[in-house]
Amino acid sequence: HQIRLKTTPQRDPTFHTRLPRCNTASPAPHGNNAAPHTPLPFSPQGGGRVPPFPSQPPALTGFNRPRPLVSHFPPPPPPPAGRSAASPLRDAVWCQRGAGRALPWRRWAPGKRRRREEKKKKSGCCSPCACEGAPAPVPVPLRVPRPPPQPPLRPSPRRYEDLHAFELQAPTRLIEWARGNRVCVAGYGQSGGNEILQLLPPPTLQVKETQGLCPERDFKVECGGFSNRPVYSLKYVPDTSLLVTSGPPDSSLQVWQVSAEDSDVIKPVGAIPTVNGTGQPWAKIATVSTRAPWVLHGSRLNSVQITEVESRKNVYMAASSNSEELSGLAFLDGNTLLLCCAKGQLCLADARQPQSPLEAVSVPSAPCGERWCMGVGRGPQGSDSSSQPVACLSSGGHLTLTDLRKTSESLASAKCRVPSPSSGAEFLCVSWAPALEGCLAISGFDGTVHVYDTQSWDSSGREAEPIFVHRGHAFGGSDSSGGPPLVTVHTWHPQKPRTLLSAASDGSLHVWDWVQSCGKCG
């Protein structure tokens, strides 16, 4: 019996490569009804495989009729516009589709010819190959209106010659210059102990103006110690290695020894009690270099005294029955003392007359409820100390200058443009520039330091404009209470005219030098 095999047509991988290139004018190799070629596995006579393209295709009837397949391949993408030389494979595929002949592996679908004819009527061509040579549409760029020309930006004027910012372990309310241009700072209000540090400034604060860049730009800790009480005031005793500090809860003083170069410890060596000092506020301190190291201290007018530091001997005691609180005191020279009360009253005393009454200096009446502090200028070497005016600053921003040689009237006065202090005038500070005539700085109202030139002031009391304002601390982080930082203290560099050091309640320490302007101080 003859075995009839039911074959399944397979895709010939070489089919596309044998198709001619696209030519819509040439007739197709096969008719529309021509059956696709299906390779037979073997000839019944055993002659091997049937050639791929027989001269006459066998009749496909009955079991030999191939079963049409549905293609699972996606249609090829359309040819890119503007390209005529495409691959032979793609040209062949599109040529077959354009001529209306279904590929061998595609199944004829009802309605496909009708849709193709409708598309041909609309566009005039249904073959993508015939339209390959058509130029692609050129996109038209969008025209965005240009903004009007802006004037060129002016460069921001430089405000600082130098500005260095440092962070301390704890905030400080004092900055004291010690021997060898060292800087002493101390903490306040820490429950676990308050650190006293002696810092070596960076070389940029010690070099000359013509020297170049320095590799070291930070403070170095030379030595330090711990105090079991807050340190509100610290003074270096000239020509010695001693420091004197004061702070709550009473008005006594603590004496510290700065160790030699082979040690880095600041150790306590004793204390100086105050007569009737129990229950009084912390003592204000001033030192002077005389035949023996003296320290002037006291918290009220009736408790002012001078003590020799090394021997603890009482040298002077003020004869006063007034118990008004002091805000500051100073040595004008080796024998003349100047005291400032919290209400604005100034008093003079002579250390050579221990029992002489204090001489009150008449000052303009201060507004009620305001707290005052003072700053004493330092004249040239050998000049009369009384020739330097005394600056008094109130918590309301009033600033008066007093000549101690003529105390009947104020030398000048002005109103500073500052806000009301948020700490009850606890950190009020005013200081004269040691190397700039007529310049002073104030702080303690907010996170700024104001510098003024007083040479053009008069006694009218009008509002004065600062020549420079340092706002670096105002842009720092918050302090321990969560509020904005407040400048606690500032001091001038002893040699550099426009260089200041300032500290704030957030632990920041700034060293800055503003740019000199046309003015004498600026």
Stockholm file with secondary structure:
# STOCKHOLM 1.0

chainA/1-522         HQIRLKTTPQRDPTFHTRLPRCNTASPAPHGNNAAPHTPLPFSPQGGGRVPPFPSQPPALTGFNRPRPLVSHFPPPPPPPAGRSAASPLRDAVWCQRGAGRALPWRRWAPGKRRRREEKKKKSGCCSPCACEGAPAPVPVPLRVPRPPPQPPLRPSPRRYEDLHAFELQAPTRLIEWARGNRVCVAGYGQSGGNEILQLLPPPTLQVKETQGLCPERDFKVECGGFSNRPVYSLKYVPDTSLLVTSGPPDSSLQVWQVSAEDSDVIKPVGAIPTVNGTGQPWAKIATVSTRAPWVLHGSRLNSVQITEVESRKNVYMAASSNSEELSGLAFLDGNTLLLCCAKGQLCLADARQPQSPLEAVSVPSAPCGERWCMGVGRGPQGSDSSSQPVACLSSGGHLTLTDLRKTSESLASAKCRVPSPSSGAEFLCVSWAPALEGCLAISGFDGTVHVYDTQSWDSSGREAEPIFVHRGHAFGGSDSSGGPPLVTVHTWHPQKPRTLLSAASDGSLHVWDWVQSCGKCG
#=GR chainA/1-522 SS CCCCCCCCCCCCTTTGGGSCCCCTTSCCSSCTTCCCCCCCSCCTTSCCSCCSSCSSCCCCCGGGSCCCCCCCSCCCCCCCTTCCCCCHHHHHHHHHHHTTCCCTTSCCCTTHHHHHHHHHHHHSCCCGGGGTTSCCCCCCCCCCCCCCCCCCCCCCCCCEEEEEEEECSSCBSCCEEEGGGEEEEEBCSCTTCEEEEEEECCGGGTSCTTCCCCSCCSCEEEEEEEESSCCCEEEECTTSSEEEEECTTSSCEEEEEECCTTCCBEEEEEEECCTTCTTCCCCEEEEECSSSCEEEEESBGGGCEEEETTTCCEEEECBCCCCCBEEEEEESSSSEEEEEETTSCEEEEETTCTTSBCEEECCCCCCTTCCEEEEECCCSTTSCGGGSCEEEEETTSEEEEECTTCTTSCSEEEEECCCCCTTSSTTCEEEECSSSTTEEEEESSSSCEEEEECTTCCTTCCEECCSEEECTGGGSCCCTTSSCCCEEEEEECSSSTTEEEEEETTSEEEEEEECCCSSSCC
#=GC SS_cons         CCCCCCCCCCCCTTTGGGSCCCCTTSCCSSCTTCCCCCCCSCCTTSCCSCCSSCSSCCCCCGGGSCCCCCCCSCCCCCCCTTCCCCCHHHHHHHHHHHTTCCCTTSCCCTTHHHHHHHHHHHHSCCCGGGGTTSCCCCCCCCCCCCCCCCCCCCCCCCCEEEEEEEECSSCBSCCEEEGGGEEEEEBCSCTTCEEEEEEECCGGGTSCTTCCCCSCCSCEEEEEEEESSCCCEEEECTTSSEEEEECTTSSCEEEEEECCTTCCBEEEEEEECCTTCTTCCCCEEEEECSSSCEEEEESBGGGCEEEETTTCCEEEECBCCCCCBEEEEEESSSSEEEEEETTSCEEEEETTCTTSBCEEECCCCCCTTCCEEEEECCCSTTSCGGGSCEEEEETTSEEEEECTTCTTSCSEEEEECCCCCTTSSTTCEEEECSSSTTEEEEESSSSCEEEEECTTCCTTCCEECCSEEECTGGGSCCCTTSSCCCEEEEEECSSSTTEEEEEETTSEEEEEEECCCSSSCC
//
